[in-house]
Amino acid sequence: MKNIDWQWYNFAELPLELLYAILRLRQQVFVVEQRCAYLDCDGEDQHSLHLVGRLAGAESSEPIAYLRLLHRHHPDESLRLGRILNHSTFRGQGIGNTLLEEGLRRCSIVAPMLPIGIAAQQHLCSWYHSFGFQTVSTPYDEDGILHVEMVRPPLSAR
């Protein structure tokens, strides 16, 4: 596995060049690669923490892995992880596992008593199950891809 530098940012702390690179990567994966026309800039980024993974010691500071943690309370009173991705060039190397582990670690710091929710692409359910997530909805279509709601119980309930 590649050596990755992981860093968390509040929205206001994101340098403009990095924000641009994050949005570009999200569009590359979710809009172009997955052929989904949707509004990625949904107004949630300003209320989120952003985890960015970049190759350690690389000349380029381009992100290769990313997720966001919505830490304001939602109607279901859970934390939410979203926009979980890694660059297609780096898939199959365990980077996604580390990305999600880092996200879950931060959730345990931010609000250990709250469950963690995700809207998971259905074909990734078994991967999310391996991290303790449970499917809590029937499949639904989101932008032409089947998704399910999944929840990981709070640490206090495990």
Contact map, one row per residue, 1 for C-alpha under 8 A:
11100000000000000000000000000000000000000000000000000000000000000000000000000000000000000000111000000000000000000000000000000000000000000000000000000000000000
11110000000000000000000000000000000000000000000000000010000000000000000000000000000000000000101000000000000000000000000000000000000000000000000000000000000000
11111000000000000000000000000000000000000000000000000011000000000000000000000000000000000000000000000000000000000000000000000000000000000000000000000000000000
01111100000000000000000000000000000000000000000000001111000000000000000000000000000000000000000000000000000000000000000000000000000000000000000000000000000000
00111110000000000000000000000000000000000000000000001111000000000000000000000000000000000000000000000000000000000000000000000000000000000000000000000000000000
00011111000000000000000000000000000000000000000000111100000000000000000000000000000000000000000000000000000000000000000000000000000000000000000000000000000000
00001111100000000000000000000000000000000000000000111000000000000000000000000000000000000000000000000000000000000000000000000000000000000000000000000000000000
00000111110000000000000000000000000000000000000011110000000000000000000000000000000000000000000000000000000000000000000000000000000000000000000000000000000000
00000011111111000000000000000000000000000000000011100000000000000000000000000000000000000000000000000000000000000000000000000000000000000000000000000000000000
00000001111111000000000000000000000000000000010111000000000000000000000000000000000000000000000000000000000000000000000000000000000000000000000000000000000000
00000000111111000000000000000000000000000000111111000000000000000000000000000000000000000000000000000000000000000000000000000000000000000000000000000000000000
00000000111111000000000000000000000000000000010000000000000000000000000000000000000000000000000000000000000000000000000000000000000000000000000000000000000000
00000000111111100000000000000000000000000000000000000000000000000000000000000000000000000000000000000000000000000000000000000000000000000000000000000000000000
00000000111111110110000000000000000000000000000000000000000000000000000000000000000000000000000000000000000000000000000000000000000000000000000000000000000000
00000000000011111110000000000000000000000000000000000000000000000000000000000000000000000000000000000000000000000000000000000000000000000000000000000000000000
00000000000001111111000000000000000000000000000000000000000000000000000000000000000000000000000000000000000000000000000000000000000000000000000000000000000000
00000000000000111111100000000000000000000000000000000000000000000000000000000000000000000000000000000000000000000000000000000000000000000000000000000000000000
00000000000001111111110000000000000000000000000000000000000011100000000000000000000000000000000000000000000000000000000000000000000000000000000000000000000000
00000000000001111111111000000000000000000000000000000000000000000000000000000000000000000000000000000000000000000000000000000000000000000000000000000000000000
00000000000000011111111100000000000000000000000000000000000000000000000000000000000000000000000000000000000000000000000000000000000000000000000000000000000000
00000000000000001111111110000000000000000000000000000000000001100000000000000000000000000000000000000000000000000000000000000000000000000000000000000000000000
00000000000000000111111111000000000000000000000000000000000000100100000000000000000000000000000000000000000000000000000000000000000000000000000000000000000000
00000000000000000011111111100000000000000000000000000000000000000000000000000000000000000000000000000000000000000000000000000000000000000000000000000000000000
00000000000000000001111111110000000000000000000000000000000000000000000000000000000000000000000000000000000000000000000000000000000000000000000000000000000000
00000000000000000000111111111000000000000000000000000000000000110000000000000000000000100000000000000000000000000000000000000000000000000000000000000000000000
00000000000000000000011111111110000000010000000000000000000000000000000000000000001010000000000000000000000000000000000000000000000000000000000000000000000000
00000000000000000000001111111111000000010000000000000000000000000000000000000000000000000000000000000000000000000000000000000000000000000000000000000000000000
00000000000000000000000111111111100000000000000000000000000000000000000000000000000000000000000000000000000000000000000000000000000000000000000000000000000000
00000000000000000000000011111111110000000000000000000000000000000000000000000000000010110000000000000000000000000000000000000000000000000000000000000000000000
00000000000000000000000001111111111100000000000000000000000000000000000000000000000000000000000000000000000000000000000000000000000000000000000000000000000000
00000000000000000000000001111111111111000000000000000000000000000000000000000000000000000000000000000000000000000000000000000000000000000000000000000000000000
00000000000000000000000000111111111100000000000000000000000000000000000000000000000000000000000000000000000000000000000000000000000000000000000000000000000000
00000000000000000000000000011111111000000000000000000000000000000000000000000000000000000000000000000000000000000000000000000000000000000000000000000000000000
00000000000000000000000000001111111100000000000000000000000000000000000000000000000000000000000000000000000000000000000000000000000000000000000000000000000000
00000000000000000000000000000111111110000000000000000000000000000000000000000000000000000000000000000000000000000000000000000000000000000000000000000000000000
00000000000000000000000000000111011111000000000000000000000000000000000000000000000000000000000000000000000000000000000000000000000000000000001100000000000000
00000000000000000000000000000010001111100000000000000000000000000000000000000000000000000000000000000000000000000000000000000000000000000000001000000000000000
00000000000000000000000000000010000111110000000000000000000000000000000000000000000000000000000000000000000000000000000000000000000000000000001000000000000000
00000000000000000000000000000000000011111100000000000000000000000000000000000000000000000000000000000000000000000000000000000000000000000000000000000000000000
00000000000000000000000001100000000001111100000000000000000000000000000000000000000000000000000000000000000000000000000000000000000000000000000000000000000000
00000000000000000000000000000000000000111111100000000000000000000000000000000000000000000000000000000000000000000000000000000000000000000000000000000000000000
00000000000000000000000000000000000000111111100000000000000000000000000000000000000000000000000000000000000000000000000000000000000000000000000000000000000000
00000000000000000000000000000000000000001111111000000000000000000000000000000000000000000000000000000000000000000000000000000000000000000000000000000000000000
00000000000000000000000000000000000000001111111100000000000000000000010000000000000000000000000000000000000000000000000000000000000000000000000000000000000000
00000000001000000000000000000000000000001111111110000000000000000001010000000000000000000000000000000000000000000000000000000000000000000000000000000000000000
00000000011100000000000000000000000000000011111100000000000000000000000000000000000000000000000000000000000000000000000000000000000000000000000000000000000000
00000000001000000000000000000000000000000011111110000000000000000000011100000000000000000000000000000000000000000000000000000000000000000000000000000000000000
00000000011000000000000000000000000000000001111111000000000000000001111100000000000000000000000000000000000000000000000000000000000000000000000000000000000000
00000001111000000000000000000000000000000000101111100000000000000001111000000000000000000000000000000000000000000000000000000000000000000000000000000000000000
00000001111000000000000000000000000000000000000111110000000000000111100000000000000000000000000000000000000000000000000000000000000000000000000000000000000000
00000111100000000000000000000000000000000000000011111000000000000111100000000000000000000000000000000010000000000000000000000000000000000000000000000000000000
00000111000000000000000000000000000000000000000001111100000000111110000000000000000000000000000000000000000000000000000000000000000000000000000000000000000000
00011110000000000000000000000000000000000000000000111110000000111100000000000000000000000000000000100000000000000000000000000000000000000000000000000000000000
00011100000000000000000000000000000000000000000000011111010011111000000000000000000000000000000000000000000000000000000000000000000000000000000000000000000000
01111000000000000000000000000000000000000000000000001111110010110000000000000000000000000000000000000000000000000000000000000000000000000000000000000000000000
00111000000000000000000000000000000000000000000000000111110000000000000000000000000000000000000000000000000000000000000000000000000000000000000000000000000000
00000000000000000000000000000000000000000000000000000011111000000000000000000000000000000000000000000000000000000000000000000000000000000000000000000000000000
00000000000000000000000000000000000000000000000000000111111110000000000000000000000000000000000000000000000000000000000000000000000000000000000000000000000000
00000000000000000000000000000000000000000000000000000000111110000000000000000000000000000000000000000000000000000000000000000000000000000000000000000000000000
00000000000000000000000000000000000000000000000000000000011111000000000000000000000000000000000000000000000000000000000000000000000000000000000000000000000000
00000000000000000100000000000000000000000000000000000110011111100000000000000000000000000000000000000000000000000000000000000000000000000000000000000000000000
00000000000000000100100000000000000000000000000000000100000111110000000000000000000000000000000000000000000000000000000000000000000000000000000000000000000000
00000000000000000100110010000000000000000000000000011110000011111100000000000000000000000000000000000000000000000000000000000000000000000000000000000000000000
00000000000000000000000010000000000000000000000000011110000001111100000000000000000001100100000000000000000000000000000000000000000000000000000000000000000000
00000000000000000000000000000000000000000000000000011100000000111110000000000000000111100000001100100000000000000000000000000000000000000000000000000000000000
00000000000000000000010000000000000000000000000001111000000000111111000000000000001111000000000000100000000000000000000000000000000000000000000000000000000000
00000000000000000000000000000000000000000000000001110000000000001111100000000000111110000000000000100010000000000000000000000000000000000000000000000000000000
00000000000000000000000000000000000000000000100111100000000000000111110000000000111100000000000000000000000000000000000000000000000000000000000000000000000000
00000000000000000000000000000000000000000000000111100000000000000011111000000011110000000000000000000010001000000000000000000000000000000000000000000000000000
00000000000000000000000000000000000000000001101110000000000000000001111100000011110000000000000000000000000000000000000000000000000000000000000000000000000000
00000000000000000000000000000000000000000000001110000000000000000000111110000011000000000000000000000000000001000000000000000000000000000000000000000000000000
00000000000000000000000000000000000000000000001100000000000000000000011111000010000000000000000000000000000000000000000000000000000000000000000000000000000000
00000000000000000000000000000000000000000000000000000000000000000000001111111110000000000000000000000000000000000000000000000000000000000000000000000000000000
00000000000000000000000000000000000000000000000000000000000000000000000111111110000000000000000000000000000000000000000000000000000000000000000000000000000000
00000000000000000000000000000000000000000000000000000000000000000000000011111100000000000000000000000000000000000000000000000000000000000000000000000000000000
00000000000000000000000000000000000000000000000000000000000000000000000011111100000000000000000000000000000000000000000000000000000000000000000000000000000000
00000000000000000000000000000000000000000000000000000000000000000000000011111110000000000000000000000000000000000110000000000000000000000000000000000000000000
00000000000000000000000000000000000000000000000000000000000000000000000011111111000000000000000000000000000000000111100000000000000000000000000000000000000000
00000000000000000000000000000000000000000000000000000000000000000000111111001111100000000000000000000000001000100111100000000000000000000000000000000000000000
00000000000000000000000000000000000000000000000000000000000000000000111000000111110000000000000000000000000000000001110000000000000000000000000000000000000000
00000000000000000000000000000000000000000000000000000000000000000011110000000011111100000000000000000010000000000001110000000000000000000000000000000000000000
00000000000000000000000000000000000000000000000000000000000000000011110000000001111100000000000000000000000000000000011000000000000000000000000000000000000000
00000000000000000000000001000000000000000000000000000000000000000111000000000000111110000000000000000000000000000000000000000000000000000000000000000000000000
00000000000000000000000000000000000000000000000000000000000000001111000000000000111111000000000000010000000000000000000000000000000000000000000000000000000000
00000000000000000000000001001000000000000000000000000000000000001110000000000000001111100000000100000000000000000000000000000000000000000000000000000000000000
00000000000000000000000000000000000000000000000000000000000000011100000000000000000111110110001100000000000000000000000000000000000000000000000000000000000000
00000000000000000000000010001000000000000000000000000000000000011000000000000000000011111110000000000000000000000000000000000000000000000000000000000000000000
00000000000000000000000000001000000000000000000000000000000000000000000000000000000001111110000000000000000000000000000000000000000000000000000000000000000000
00000000000000000000000000000000000000000000000000000000000000000000000000000000000000111110000000000000000000000000000000000000000000000000000000000000000000
00000000000000000000000000000000000000000000000000000000000000010000000000000000000001111111101000000000000000000000000000000000000000000000000000000000000000
00000000000000000000000000000000000000000000000000000000000000000000000000000000000001111111111100000000000000000000000000000000000000000000000000000000000000
00000000000000000000000000000000000000000000000000000000000000000000000000000000000000000111111000000000000000000000000000000000000000000000000000000000000000
11000000000000000000000000000000000000000000000000000000000000000000000000000000000000000111111100000000000000000000000000000000000000000000000000000000000000
10000000000000000000000000000000000000000000000000000000000000000000000000000000000000000011111111000000000000000000000000000000000000000000000000000000000000
11000000000000000000000000000000000000000000000000000000000000001000000000000000000001000111111111100000000000000000000000000000000000000000000000000000000000
00000000000000000000000000000000000000000000000000000000000000001000000000000000000011000010111111110000000000000000000000000000000000000000000000000000000000
00000000000000000000000000000000000000000000000000000000000000000000000000000000000000000000011111111000000000000000000000000000000000000000000000000000000000
00000000000000000000000000000000000000000000000000000000000000000000000000000000000000000000011111111100000000000000000000000000000000000000000000000000000000
00000000000000000000000000000000000000000000000000001000000000001110000000000000000000000000001111111110000000000000000000000000000000000000000000000000000000
00000000000000000000000000000000000000000000000000000000000000000000000000000000000100000000000111111111000000000000000000000000000000000000000000000000000000
00000000000000000000000000000000000000000000000000000000000000000000000000000000000000000000000011111111100000000000000000000000000000000000000000000000000000
00000000000000000000000000000000000000000000000000000000000000000000000000000000000000000000000001111111110000000000000000000000000000000000000000000000000000
00000000000000000000000000000000000000000000000000100000000000000010100000000000100000000000000000111111111000000000000000000000000000000000000000000000000000
00000000000000000000000000000000000000000000000000000000000000000000000000000000000000000000000000011111111100000000000000000000000000000000000000000000000000
00000000000000000000000000000000000000000000000000000000000000000000000000000000000000000000000000001111111110000000000000000000000000000000000000000000000000
00000000000000000000000000000000000000000000000000000000000000000000000000000000000000000000000000000111111111000000000000000000000000000000000000000000000000
00000000000000000000000000000000000000000000000000000000000000000000100000000010000000000000000000000011111111110001000000000000000000000000000000000000000000
00000000000000000000000000000000000000000000000000000000000000000000000000000000000000000000000000000001111111111000000000000000000000000000000000000000001000
00000000000000000000000000000000000000000000000000000000000000000000000000000000000000000000000000000000111111110000000000000000000000000000000000000000000000
00000000000000000000000000000000000000000000000000000000000000000000001000000000000000000000000000000000011111110000000000000000000000000000000000000000000000
00000000000000000000000000000000000000000000000000000000000000000000000000000010000000000000000000000000001111111100000000000000000000000000000000000000000000
00000000000000000000000000000000000000000000000000000000000000000000000000000000000000000000000000000000001111111110000000000000000000000000000000000000011100
00000000000000000000000000000000000000000000000000000000000000000000000000000000000000000000000000000000000100111110000000000000000000000000000000000000011100
00000000000000000000000000000000000000000000000000000000000000000000000000001110000000000000000000000000000000111111000000000000000000000000000000000000111000
00000000000000000000000000000000000000000000000000000000000000000000000000001110000000000000000000000000000000011111100000000000000000000000000000000011111000
00000000000000000000000000000000000000000000000000000000000000000000000000000111100000000000000000000000001000000111110000000000000000000000000000000011110000
00000000000000000000000000000000000000000000000000000000000000000000000000000111100000000000000000000000000000000011111000000000000000000000000000001111000000
00000000000000000000000000000000000000000000000000000000000000000000000000000001110000000000000000000000000000000001111100000000000000000000000000001110000000
00000000000000000000000000000000000000000000000000000000000000000000000000000000010000000000000000000000000000000000111110000000000000000000000000111100000000
00000000000000000000000000000000000000000000000000000000000000000000000000000000000000000000000000000000000000000000011111011000000000000000000000111100000000
00000000000000000000000000000000000000000000000000000000000000000000000000000000000000000000000000000000000000000000001111111000000000000000000011110000000000
00000000000000000000000000000000000000000000000000000000000000000000000000000000000000000000000000000000000000000000000111111000000000000010000001110000000000
00000000000000000000000000000000000000000000000000000000000000000000000000000000000000000000000000000000000000000000000011111100000000000000000001000000000000
00000000000000000000000000000000000000000000000000000000000000000000000000000000000000000000000000000000000000000000000111111111000000000000000000000000000000
00000000000000000000000000000000000000000000000000000000000000000000000000000000000000000000000000000000000000000000000111111111100000100000000000000000000000
00000000000000000000000000000000000000000000000000000000000000000000000000000000000000000000000000000000000000000000000000111111110000000000000000000000000000
00000000000000000000000000000000000000000000000000000000000000000000000000000000000000000000000000000000000000000000000000011111111000000000000000000000000000
00000000000000000000000000000000000000000000000000000000000000000000000000000000000000000000000000000000000000000000000000011111111111000000000000000000000000
00000000000000000000000000000000000000000000000000000000000000000000000000000000000000000000000000000000000000000000000000001111111111000000000000000000000000
00000000000000000000000000000000000000000000000000000000000000000000000000000000000000000000000000000000000000000000000000000111111110000000000000000000000000
00000000000000000000000000000000000000000000000000000000000000000000000000000000000000000000000000000000000000000000000000000011111110000000000000000000000000
00000000000000000000000000000000000000000000000000000000000000000000000000000000000000000000000000000000000000000000000000000001111111000000000000000001100000
00000000000000000000000000000000000000000000000000000000000000000000000000000000000000000000000000000000000000000000000000000001111111100000000000000111100000
00000000000000000000000000000000000000000000000000000000000000000000000000000000000000000000000000000000000000000000000000000001100111110000000000000111000000
00000000000000000000000000000000000000000000000000000000000000000000000000000000000000000000000000000000000000000000000000001000000011111000000000011110000000
00000000000000000000000000000000000000000000000000000000000000000000000000000000000000000000000000000000000000000000000000000000000001111100000000011110000000
00000000000000000000000000000000000000000000000000000000000000000000000000000000000000000000000000000000000000000000000000000000000000111110000000011100000000
00000000000000000000000000000000000000000000000000000000000000000000000000000000000000000000000000000000000000000000000000000000000000011111000000011000000000
00000000000000000000000000000000000000000000000000000000000000000000000000000000000000000000000000000000000000000000000001000000000000001111100001111000000000
00000000000000000000000000000000000000000000000000000000000000000000000000000000000000000000000000000000000000000000000000000000000000000111110001110000000000
00000000000000000000000000000000000000000000000000000000000000000000000000000000000000000000000000000000000000000000000000000000000000000011111111100000000000
00000000000000000000000000000000000000000000000000000000000000000000000000000000000000000000000000000000000000000000000000000000000000000001111111100000000000
00000000000000000000000000000000000111000000000000000000000000000000000000000000000000000000000000000000000000000000000000000000000000000000111110000000000000
00000000000000000000000000000000000100000000000000000000000000000000000000000000000000000000000000000000000000000000000000000000000000000000111111000000000000
00000000000000000000000000000000000000000000000000000000000000000000000000000000000000000000000000000000000000000000000010000000000000000000111111100000000000
00000000000000000000000000000000000000000000000000000000000000000000000000000000000000000000000000000000000000000000000011100000000000000011110111110000000000
00000000000000000000000000000000000000000000000000000000000000000000000000000000000000000000000000000000000000000000001111000000000000000011110011111000000000
00000000000000000000000000000000000000000000000000000000000000000000000000000000000000000000000000000000000000000000001111000000000000111111000001111100000000
00000000000000000000000000000000000000000000000000000000000000000000000000000000000000000000000000000000000000000000111100000000000000111110000000111110000000
00000000000000000000000000000000000000000000000000000000000000000000000000000000000000000000000000000000000000000000111100000000000011111000000000011111000000
00000000000000000000000000000000000000000000000000000000000000000000000000000000000000000000000000000000000000000011110000000000000011110000000000001111100000
00000000000000000000000000000000000000000000000000000000000000000000000000000000000000000000000000000000000000000011100000000000000111000000000000000111110000
00000000000000000000000000000000000000000000000000000000000000000000000000000000000000000000000000000000000000000111000000000000000110000000000000000011111011
00000000000000000000000000000000000000000000000000000000000000000000000000000000000000000000000000000000000000011111000000000000000000000000000000000001111111
00000000000000000000000000000000000000000000000000000000000000000000000000000000000000000000000000000000000100011110000000000000000000000000000000000000111111
00000000000000000000000000000000000000000000000000000000000000000000000000000000000000000000000000000000000000011000000000000000000000000000000000000000011111
00000000000000000000000000000000000000000000000000000000000000000000000000000000000000000000000000000000000000000000000000000000000000000000000000000000111111
00000000000000000000000000000000000000000000000000000000000000000000000000000000000000000000000000000000000000000000000000000000000000000000000000000000111111
